[in-house]
Amino acid sequence: MNSCLLAIKAIPNAPRNEVVGWLGDALKVKIHAPPVEGKANAELCAFLAETLGLPRRAVTVATGDTSRHKRLHITGLTLAEARQRLDKVSRNT
């Protein structure tokens, strides 16, 4: 099965969940949840899974639990496939 690691720059406490766009190799994502008790991480994974058309369990935080810079493990897509899907919903592509 395909899988990949996706670099993320997460912005918690945003007005709404939103894929902003690419900052080099990292995807900038605004998340509505606050960065307490893993709420922002859980919402980030759920939001990206939904955005990518994958089940919730297909997106997990691989590294950077307490950092804004994270790596998410995505099961079911290659990095190229994930980037292609994210480009369609990004604000600044």
N, C-alpha and C positions, 0 to 999 in steps of 0.2 A: 504494500500500500504506500502511496505517496505521502510524504510529510516534509515540512520545512520549518525553519526558524525565521521569524519576522521581527526585525528591530522596530521598536515603538518608542515614541516620545509622548507620554501621557500627560494630559493637562486636566487634573481633577477639579471639581467644583465649578464646572462650566454650566451655562444656562441649559444646555441640552447635549445629548450625545451626538458627535459629529466627526466624520473623517475630514480633516483639514487638507491634507496633502502630504507630499514627500519632502523631507529635509535630507537630501542626499539619499542614503540607503534606508533611512528610518521613516516610518509613517507617523505623522503627527495626528493624534486623536484626542478630541475633547470628550471628557466623561463627566456626566452630571453628578455622580456620587462623590462624597467626600473621601479623602484618603485615610480613613480610619477603619481598623479591624478588617482589612481586606475588602471593604465594600467597593472601592474603585476598581480593584483588580477583578473582582467577580463581575462587575458591570461591564468592564472593558472586554473581558472574554466573551460574555454573553452577547454584547453588541457586535463584536467582530464576527462571531460565529453566525449571527443572524445576517449581517451584511454580506458575508461570504456564501451564504446559503448552506451552512453546515450545521450539524447538531451541536448543541452547547458543549458537550464533552470533547469535541474535536479541537477546541482552542484552550490552551493552558499556559500559565506563566512559567517559562523555563528558568529565567534569571531576572533579577531586579525587582523582587517582591516589594521592597520599600523605596525604590528609586523611581523617578519619572522616566528614566531610560530602562527599557525592559526588552527582553526577547521572549516572544510568544512561540510556543510549539503548536503548529497547525497540522492536524492529521487529515489526510484526504485530498490535499492539493500540493502541487509543486510550488516553489517560490514564484515562478513565472506565471502560473495560473492565479495565484493569490494576488499578485501585483496587477494583473489584467483586470480582475474583478474589482479591486479597490480603486483602480484608475477611473472606473465608470461612475463611482460615487464620490470621488474626491472633489473638493471645491476648486483647487488650483492645479489642475493637470495641464 
